[in-house]
Amino acid sequence: MRFLPVCAFLALSAVQAFGAAAADGKAVFDMKCKSCHAADGSGNPAIAKMMKVTMRPLGSADVQAQSDAALTAIIDNGKGKMPKQTVTPAQAKDLIAFIRTLKK
Protein backbone atom coordinates (compact mmCIF):
# COMPACT_ATOMS: atom_id res chain seq x y z
CA MET A 1 0.00 0.00 0.00
CA ARG A 2 2.86 2.40 0.69
CA PHE A 3 4.35 1.69 -2.72
CA LEU A 4 1.68 3.60 -4.67
CA PRO A 5 2.09 6.95 -2.86
CA VAL A 6 5.87 6.72 -3.26
CA CYS A 7 5.50 6.11 -7.01
CA ALA A 8 3.08 9.00 -7.32
CA PHE A 9 5.48 11.29 -5.45
CA LEU A 10 8.40 10.27 -7.68
CA ALA A 11 6.37 10.77 -10.85
CA LEU A 12 5.22 14.20 -9.69
CA SER A 13 8.79 15.16 -8.79
CA ALA A 14 9.99 14.15 -12.26
CA VAL A 15 7.27 16.23 -13.92
CA GLN A 16 8.09 19.23 -11.72
CA ALA A 17 11.81 18.86 -12.47
CA PHE A 18 11.15 18.62 -16.21
CA GLY A 19 8.85 21.63 -16.01
CA ALA A 20 11.50 23.65 -14.19
CA ALA A 21 14.12 22.61 -16.74
CA ALA A 22 11.82 23.62 -19.60
CA ALA A 23 11.10 26.98 -17.95
CA ASP A 24 14.82 27.60 -17.51
CA GLY A 25 15.33 26.45 -21.11
CA LYS A 26 12.78 28.96 -22.34
CA ALA A 27 14.82 31.73 -20.75
CA VAL A 28 17.92 30.48 -22.60
CA PHE A 29 15.89 30.14 -25.81
CA ASP A 30 14.58 33.69 -25.48
CA MET A 31 18.12 35.00 -25.01
CA LYS A 32 20.01 32.88 -27.55
CA CYS A 33 17.60 31.42 -30.11
CA LYS A 34 14.34 33.35 -30.41
CA SER A 35 15.60 36.00 -32.83
CA CYS A 36 16.23 33.37 -35.52
CA HIS A 37 13.88 30.55 -34.52
CA ALA A 38 10.89 32.75 -33.49
CA ALA A 39 9.13 32.61 -30.13
CA ASP A 40 7.20 29.46 -31.09
CA GLY A 41 10.17 27.71 -32.72
CA SER A 42 8.65 27.96 -36.21
CA GLY A 43 11.55 29.99 -37.62
CA ASN A 44 11.86 33.68 -38.42
CA PRO A 45 10.98 34.06 -42.14
CA ALA A 46 13.01 37.27 -42.52
CA ILE A 47 16.15 35.60 -41.15
CA ALA A 48 15.57 32.49 -43.28
CA LYS A 49 15.20 34.65 -46.40
CA MET A 50 18.25 36.75 -45.58
CA MET A 51 20.40 33.67 -44.96
CA LYS A 52 18.84 31.77 -47.89
CA VAL A 53 17.94 28.77 -45.74
CA THR A 54 14.87 26.78 -44.87
CA MET A 55 14.37 26.51 -41.13
CA ARG A 56 12.65 23.40 -39.91
CA PRO A 57 10.20 24.16 -37.11
CA LEU A 58 11.67 22.99 -33.82
CA GLY A 59 8.39 21.25 -33.02
CA SER A 60 8.45 19.24 -36.26
CA ALA A 61 8.69 15.45 -36.23
CA ASP A 62 12.18 15.41 -37.79
CA VAL A 63 13.63 17.80 -35.20
CA GLN A 64 11.83 16.10 -32.32
CA ALA A 65 13.07 12.68 -33.51
CA GLN A 66 16.68 13.74 -32.94
CA SER A 67 18.31 12.50 -29.76
CA ASP A 68 19.24 14.86 -26.96
CA ALA A 69 22.89 14.18 -27.81
CA ALA A 70 22.33 15.21 -31.45
CA LEU A 71 20.55 18.42 -30.40
CA THR A 72 23.33 19.17 -27.91
CA ALA A 73 25.89 18.76 -30.71
CA ILE A 74 23.96 21.23 -32.89
CA ILE A 75 23.79 23.74 -30.04
CA ASP A 76 27.48 23.32 -29.19
CA ASN A 77 28.87 23.14 -32.75
CA GLY A 78 26.28 24.86 -34.92
CA LYS A 79 24.86 23.38 -38.11
CA GLY A 80 24.88 24.80 -41.60
CA LYS A 81 24.63 28.56 -41.24
CA MET A 82 23.56 28.33 -37.60
CA PRO A 83 26.51 29.35 -35.43
CA LYS A 84 27.46 27.46 -32.31
CA GLN A 85 25.92 28.78 -29.12
CA THR A 86 27.89 29.41 -25.98
CA VAL A 87 25.89 27.78 -23.20
CA THR A 88 26.77 25.65 -20.23
CA PRO A 89 25.95 21.92 -20.30
CA ALA A 90 23.10 22.59 -17.84
CA GLN A 91 21.72 25.36 -20.07
CA ALA A 92 21.90 23.07 -23.11
CA LYS A 93 19.97 20.39 -21.21
CA ASP A 94 17.33 22.93 -20.16
CA LEU A 95 17.15 24.31 -23.70
CA ILE A 96 16.47 20.82 -25.05
CA ALA A 97 13.79 20.32 -22.40
CA PHE A 98 12.13 23.49 -23.71
CA ILE A 99 12.50 22.41 -27.35
CA ARG A 100 10.74 19.14 -26.43
CA THR A 101 7.73 21.18 -25.26
CA LEU A 102 7.33 22.54 -28.82
CA LYS A 103 6.43 19.09 -30.19
CA LYS A 104 3.48 19.28 -32.58
Buried (B, 14 or more C-beta within 10 A) or exposed (E): EEEEEEEEEEEEEEEEEEEEBBEBBBEBBEEBBBEBBBEEBBBBEEBBEEBEBEBBBBBBEEBBEBEEEEBBBBBEEEEEEBEEBEBEEEBBBBBBBBBBBBEE
